[in-house]
Amino acid sequence: MSEFVVVTGMSGAGRSTAAAALEDVGWFVIDNLPVALISKMVEMADLPGSEIERVALVIGRGGSNTSPEYEDLPDVLDELRSTHTQVRVVFLDAPDDILVRRYEGTRRRHPLGSRGVEKSITDERRLLEPVRERADFLLDTGDLNVNQLRLRILEAFGGEAMPHMQTSVISFGYKHGIPLDVDVVFDCRFLPNPFWVEDLRPLSGLDEPVRDYVLGQPESREFLDKVEDLLISILPSFVREGKSYLTIAMGCTGGRHRSVTLAQELASRLGRHGQPVAVFHRDIDR
């Protein structure tokens, strides 16, 4: 039986980029698929002799975002999950002001109509709320460029088989805003800041001098020990609840030094416990 990923979300949030990334790692991508045809495509993928093992269904592109489409999609997703064990729903989102700027930059007409981009985005968000509630993987693309979004998709879906639970660790800077798509947030601004060390300022948390400085603080080691113990104790509970993705965020002021080092170290520690972890540094180049 095939494995399915349904990619949907707000118009302008990056569905085309997600579709291209999935195609590049071997998914059979069906783009701009009407909701009414999802069941038919699933039946075809499951036919005896079919060599299609991983199918990505991209819903909502190309002007197909109509109210009936949105109203039917939650029931279709529920039906698909009732007959297939390997189904994941990806919902791409972004703040309204970001979506408005993207549409203004491309001068494209919003699929929901001609009453103005802002009103169309508001209507679309309301209509998509039942779908958003069903998402396994909620990805906020507001602060991501095309390459960063592609990387997040590859980290989550580039493997050969569907993981039981995919864990990601993200570093970020509080001055750029807390990521909206995270489950657990740890604030590491209490640690000494390498930014105030002249020789370390131009470096990042991936560089050995910064790493040695951050991890050399007694508070850092104690903090990581406690975070590791906490996560290892609660990860099995997330798995038992059927959670497909867990995103852990480490935040410092700018997202370039402390949070980067700690995110890398935490991912390494979780990996030693047998938990596969992807690492993403949102603000390291800012």
N, C-alpha and C positions, 0 to 999 in steps of 0.2 A: 504494500500500500504506500502511495506516495506521501512525501512530506510537503506541507504547504505553508507558505508565508503570504499573508494578505497585507499589502502595503496601502495605507490610506491616510487621511489627515487633511489638514487645511490646505487649500489651494495656495501655491506659492511657498509651501514649507519644504519642498525639495523632493517630491516624489520621483521626478525624472532622474535626479542624481542617484537616488536609492535604487531605482530600477536598473540603471546602467552598472552600478557597483555589483548588484546581485548577478547580473548577466555575466560580468567579468569573472566571477568565481564559480560559474557552472550551473547556476539556476536557470531553469526554463522560464523565461519571463513573458507573461502575457500582459501587455500594457493597454491602458484605457479600456478595461473590460467592463461592460455593463453588468450591473448586479444581477439582472435576470439570467445571465449566461454563466454565472459562477458554477451552479450545480451541474450544468452540461459539461463544462470544462473539467470539473472534478471527475465526472463519470468517465470521460475520455482518458484522463490520466491513469485511472484505475483499471482500464481494460486489460484483460490477459495479454501478455506479450508486450505491453507498453514498456519502453525503456526510459520513460520519464520518471525520475526518482524524486527530484526536488523542483517544486513549482512555485513561482512567485506571481501572485495575482495583484496587479496594480490597479486600484479602484479610484476613479474620480478625476482622471485627467482628460484633457481634450474636450471640455465643455459638457461632460456627462453628469455634472453635479446638479441634479434636479431634485426637488423635494421628494418625489416618489422613490428615486434611487436611494436617498438617505433613509427614508422611512422603512424600506425593505431590508437594508443591509444588516441591521442587528439580528433579525430573525434568520437570515441566510447564514450569518456567522455561527449562530447557536446551532443550527442544523448541521453545519459542516463539522463542528466540534463534537457533536453527538455521534458522528459516524467515523471520525478519524481521530486518532490519538496524537498525531504529530501536526498540529495546527498552531501557528503563531500569528498574532495580529500586531502589526507595527503601525503606530499612529504618530505621524509627523506633525509637529506644532511649532508655532512661533508667536511672539507677542504681536498684537494688532498693528502697532506702529511699524514694526519690521515688515509685516506683510504689505502694508500700505506702501512703504518705500520701495519694496520689490516690484509691486505692480506699476508704480509710477515710473520706475527705472526702465521697465520693459515696455510700458505703454500698452500692455495687453488688457483685454476686457475680462473682468472677473466672470467665471462660468455661471454665477447665480443671477446675473442680470445687469441692467444698465442704470440702476438707481444710485450709482456711486460705489466706489470701492469700499469705503468704511461701512456703509449699510450692508453691503453684500457679505463682508467678512463677519459682521455681527450675526446675520441670518445663518450663515454657514456654520458658525461655531455653535449656535443653538441647535441646529439640525443634527450636527455630528456628535453631540454630547453622549447619546446612548452608545455610539460606536467607540468613542474615547474611553468610556467606562469598561469596555470589553477588551481593551488593548493589553497585550502582554508586555509590550515594549513601547513606552512613551518617550519620544525623542524630541527635545526642544532644539530646534535648529537656528534660533534667533542669533546666537553668538558664534555660529559655525560658518566658515567659508565652505566652498564646494569640496575642497580636498579634505577638510576635517570631517564633513558629513560622510564622505565616501569612506574614510577611515573607520568611523564609528560603525557603519554598516558592515564593512569587511570584518571588523573585530567580532561582531555579533553573529554573522551568518557565513563567514568564510570557511568554517570547518566542514569536515566531511559528513558529520552526523549531528543530529539535533542533541544538544547537551541537556542534561536534566535541569540544571540551572546555570545560567551564564552570569558570572559576577564581573563587574567592572569597577575600577577605582579611578576617580577623576580628580585632578587637582584644579583649583580655580582661585581667583582673586576676589575678595569681597568687594573691592572697589569697582569691579565689573559686574557685580550682581551674583547672587546664588543661583546655580543651575536649577531649572524648574523640574527636571526629569530625574531627580535623585531620590533615593529612599532613605539614606542615612547620611548625615552631615557631621563632620568633626571640625572644630575650629582650632587651628594651631597657631593663632596669632599671639599666644602667650609666650611662645618660645623666642629666644634672642634672634633678631632679624639680620641675616647676612647683608641686607641692603645697606646697612650702616657701616659695613667694613669695606673700605675703599677698593681693595684688591678683589673682593668678591662681588661687588655690585654689578659689573658687566657680565658676570657668569650666570648660569642657571643651576637649578637643583639637580641637573643631570651631570654637571661637572664635578670631578672628584674633590676639589678644594671646598666647594659649597657643601657637598655631601658629608665630608669629614667634619666640617664646622657644625652642621645641623645635628648629625648623629652623635657628635662628641659631647653634646649637652646632656647632663644627667636627666633633665626633665624630658628630653626626647625619648630616651630609652624607656623610661617609666611609662610615658604616654603610650608608646607603641605596644609595650607589653600588655597594658590594660585593654587597649583597643583590640589587640589580637585575641586576648582571652574572651572578650565580650563577643566578638564576631564568630569565633569558633563555636561558642556555646549556643548562639542563636541561628546560625546558618542551617542546621538540620531542621529547625522549626519552619523556616521559610520553604525548604524543600517539601516538607510534609504538607504544607498548605498549597502546594502546587504552583509556587511562584516560578516563572521561567527566567526572570532577570532580576538581579539585585545590583543597584548602582550605589556605590559608596563614594562620598565626596570629602576631600581634604581641602580646607580653605585657609589661605593666609591673606595678607593685605593685597599684594599685587598678583599672586598666582605664579610667581617665577622662581622662587627659591625654596622656602620651607615646605610648602604644600607639595611641590614637585618631588623633593627628596623623600618626604614621608609617604607619598602615594606609591613611589617605586618600592620603598622598603616594605610597606604593608602588603603590596601585591606579592612580593617575594616570600614573605612570611606565610601568607595564605596558600601560596603555591606549594610550600613545603608540607602543608596539611592535606595535599591532594585536591585542592580546590582550584580549578582552572580560572585564571584571572586575566582580563584585558586592562591595560592602563592607557589613559588618555589625559593629556595636559592641555586644558582649554586655553589658558592665558599665558603660556610660557613665552610666546613671541611678542607680547604686547609691550 
